[in-house]
Amino acid sequence: MLTSPVDDEPPLTGKMQPTNVVVLGASGSIGEASLDVLSHLPPKRWQAWGVSAHRQLGELSQRLFATGLRPRFIVASDPDSASMAQGMPWPKGSELLFGGDALVDLATHPQCDTLIAAIVGRAGLESTLAAVQAGKRVGLANKEALVVGGCLVCEARQVSGAELIPVDSEHSAIFQCIQGSSSPPRSLILTASGGPFRTSTGEQMRQASVADALAHPTWQMGRKISIDSATMMNKALEIIEARWLFDVPPSKIQVMIHPQSVIHSMVEFVDGSVLAQLSPPDMRLPVQYAITYPERLECPVSRLDTLSRYDWEMLPADPERFPALTLGFEVAAAGGTAGAVLNAANEAAVQLFLDGEIRFTEIVPACRSALENHHFEQHPTLQRLLEVDRWARAEVQRWHSGTRA
Ligand SMILES: NC(=O)c1ccc[n+]([C@@H]2O[C@H](COP(=O)([O-])OP(=O)(O)OC[C@H]3O[C@@H](n4cnc5c(N)ncnc54)[C@H](OP(=O)(O)O)[C@@H]3O)[C@@H](O)[C@H]2O)c1
């Protein structure tokens, strides 16, 4: 538990009390957007109260001084980075905490009002789930938490009344489009840029280098999500995320390719109306919306230029070229342990690709193989999901050794 003098501080009262925001994963790409947003919001209304980094503590330190933010708590979650953290400059008054447990302590602390869940991968599950169980507002960037534990997170949301507000631009768009409608949507249309290999041949994808796969045409993102965008596994994870967030069956979810990344997603209603949310591609907008919802405030992003001519394209997605999409629909329909297997297998396979061990086009077959070999369970506990996660990572290593034998 977090044992700090702050536990004894009486809560502030009255309408001057600012909303305390915790950003877990503040050294990453969404973390950077979140700190920038917080540095622009009125400090009497929202303040960065806690932040975390895993290994890039120098990056976090620089960001805090550049934005002028002075969080009450800073977590260095990788235990091996503790001594490095102690030797670094931090804003005056900030207290350092260490280790993975401190992430959960901060996310569930009575003085934390809003969590921006911006840790990448399965590592974000425990803190996200704990914040939902504690009834916090959670701005969810960490889609993997829902892919792995969607059932647990959504059950916890129902019990605690936590607000789960998507930060993923597609899901934020859908969330914005359904505000004010009491009728369920007929379908959700997720848009996808198509990534760097949208027009590449199969052979070009087979030969793709790490640098080719990281070169996303419209978004600046972390390494893992950039590779996921290139395989379109990111869209597969988003199909699963949408299934849980909006409680819709996968048969009501569609994917369309929109290379310009301006139309962030669309919702079709039963009367035939289709609503979309548009904005230049900049994650600060959905981050800010998750923090200030239902209010809209000035945001430091560029605006759509209404004097320009636009030639926006919308094309059907092709699962034959991007077989990750088929996996996404299958896993969204299966539920249970399937999401944990897909997510872990993908994280392991992406790492093998980044390490130069497998080809780009082997990432999806590695995931397919793990899914085919696993013993499916419909109602897993958190403990079981974590075991399945470990099994799937080991299974990808076995698959890799087998294909090289
Ligand atoms: N980037 C985008 O535009 C975007 C858009 C939509 C959704 N998302 C989602 O947002 C999440 C973050 O993506 P990102 O692009 O910001 O990733 P990123 O740039 O790689 O940042 C990831 C963050 O997670 C931290 N982290 C990594 N491993 C950790 C662990 N084991 N325990 C605790 N913290 C750990 C990192 O710390 P260190 O760097 O200090 O090691 C960093 O702060 C992902 O789930 C992604 O799918 C991102």
The ligand as an SDF file (V2000), in Angstrom:
LIG
                    3D

 48 52  0  0  0  0  0  0  0  0999 V2000
    0.6000    5.9620  -29.4590 N   0  0  0  0  0  0  0  0  0  0  0  0
   -0.6200    6.1140  -29.9310 C   0  0  0  0  0  0  0  0  0  0  0  0
   -0.8800    6.9680  -30.7780 O   0  0  0  0  0  0  0  0  0  0  0  0
   -1.7410    5.2090  -29.4400 C   0  0  0  0  0  0  0  0  0  0  0  0
   -3.0110    5.3620  -29.9920 C   0  0  0  0  0  0  0  0  0  0  0  0
   -4.0470    4.6010  -29.4950 C   0  0  0  0  0  0  0  0  0  0  0  0
   -3.8250    3.6790  -28.4830 C   0  0  0  0  0  0  0  0  0  0  0  0
   -2.5780    3.5350  -27.9810 N   0  0  0  0  0  0  0  0  0  0  0  0
   -2.3690    2.5470  -26.9110 C   0  0  0  0  0  0  0  0  0  0  0  0
   -1.8070    3.2240  -25.8090 O   0  0  0  0  0  0  0  0  0  0  0  0
   -0.9190    2.3570  -25.0930 C   0  0  0  0  0  0  0  0  0  0  0  0
    0.4410    3.0450  -25.0120 C   0  0  0  0  0  0  0  0  0  0  0  0
    0.9420    3.1690  -26.3340 O   0  0  0  0  0  0  0  0  0  0  0  0
    2.2120    4.0880  -26.6550 P   0  0  0  0  0  0  0  0  0  0  0  0
    2.2780    4.1870  -28.1280 O   0  0  0  0  0  0  0  0  0  0  0  0
    2.1350    5.3360  -25.8440 O   0  0  0  0  0  0  0  0  0  0  0  0
    3.3960    3.1510  -26.1270 O   0  0  0  0  0  0  0  0  0  0  0  0
    4.8970    3.5710  -25.7620 P   0  0  0  0  0  0  0  0  0  0  0  0
    5.2430    4.8580  -26.4010 O   0  0  0  0  0  0  0  0  0  0  0  0
    5.7290    2.3830  -26.0510 O   0  0  0  0  0  0  0  0  0  0  0  0
    4.8110    3.8000  -24.1780 O   0  0  0  0  0  0  0  0  0  0  0  0
    4.4910    2.7410  -23.3200 C   0  0  0  0  0  0  0  0  0  0  0  0
    4.5280    3.1660  -21.8700 C   0  0  0  0  0  0  0  0  0  0  0  0
    4.3450    1.9900  -21.0480 O   0  0  0  0  0  0  0  0  0  0  0  0
    5.4440    1.8900  -20.1240 C   0  0  0  0  0  0  0  0  0  0  0  0
    5.7230    0.4800  -19.8960 N   0  0  0  0  0  0  0  0  0  0  0  0
    6.2640   -0.4170  -20.7520 C   0  0  0  0  0  0  0  0  0  0  0  0
    6.3580   -1.6240  -20.1780 N   0  0  0  0  0  0  0  0  0  0  0  0
    5.9050   -1.4780  -18.9000 C   0  0  0  0  0  0  0  0  0  0  0  0
    5.7690   -2.3790  -17.8080 C   0  0  0  0  0  0  0  0  0  0  0  0
    6.1320   -3.6660  -17.8810 N   0  0  0  0  0  0  0  0  0  0  0  0
    5.2510   -1.8930  -16.6490 N   0  0  0  0  0  0  0  0  0  0  0  0
    4.8770   -0.5950  -16.5450 C   0  0  0  0  0  0  0  0  0  0  0  0
    4.9800    0.3060  -17.5640 N   0  0  0  0  0  0  0  0  0  0  0  0
    5.4870   -0.1480  -18.7290 C   0  0  0  0  0  0  0  0  0  0  0  0
    6.5980    2.5840  -20.8290 C   0  0  0  0  0  0  0  0  0  0  0  0
    7.5990    2.9410  -19.8840 O   0  0  0  0  0  0  0  0  0  0  0  0
    9.1350    3.2220  -20.3480 P   0  0  0  0  0  0  0  0  0  0  0  0
    9.0600    3.8260  -21.7110 O   0  0  0  0  0  0  0  0  0  0  0  0
    9.5980    4.1550  -19.2980 O   0  0  0  0  0  0  0  0  0  0  0  0
    9.8660    1.9290  -20.3080 O   0  0  0  0  0  0  0  0  0  0  0  0
    5.8740    3.7810  -21.4450 C   0  0  0  0  0  0  0  0  0  0  0  0
    5.6420    4.7640  -20.4840 O   0  0  0  0  0  0  0  0  0  0  0  0
   -0.9000    1.0470  -25.8760 C   0  0  0  0  0  0  0  0  0  0  0  0
   -1.8030    0.1530  -25.2980 O   0  0  0  0  0  0  0  0  0  0  0  0
   -1.3840    1.4400  -27.2670 C   0  0  0  0  0  0  0  0  0  0  0  0
   -2.0290    0.3860  -27.9350 O   0  0  0  0  0  0  0  0  0  0  0  0
   -1.5340    4.2750  -28.4320 C   0  0  0  0  0  0  0  0  0  0  0  0
  1  2  1  0
  2  3  2  0
  2  4  1  0
  4  5  1  0
  4 48  2  0
  5  6  2  0
  6  7  1  0
  7  8  2  0
  8  9  1  0
  8 48  1  0
  9 10  1  0
  9 46  1  0
 10 11  1  0
 11 12  1  0
 11 44  1  0
 12 13  1  0
 13 14  1  0
 14 15  2  0
 14 16  1  0
 14 17  1  0
 17 18  1  0
 18 19  2  0
 18 20  1  0
 18 21  1  0
 21 22  1  0
 22 23  1  0
 23 24  1  0
 23 42  1  0
 24 25  1  0
 25 26  1  0
 25 36  1  0
 26 27  1  0
 26 35  1  0
 27 28  2  0
 28 29  1  0
 29 30  1  0
 29 35  2  0
 30 31  1  0
 30 32  2  0
 32 33  1  0
 33 34  2  0
 34 35  1  0
 36 37  1  0
 36 42  1  0
 37 38  1  0
 38 39  2  0
 38 40  1  0
 38 41  1  0
 42 43  1  0
 44 45  1  0
 44 46  1  0
 46 47  1  0
M  CHG  2   8   1  16  -1
M  END
$$$$
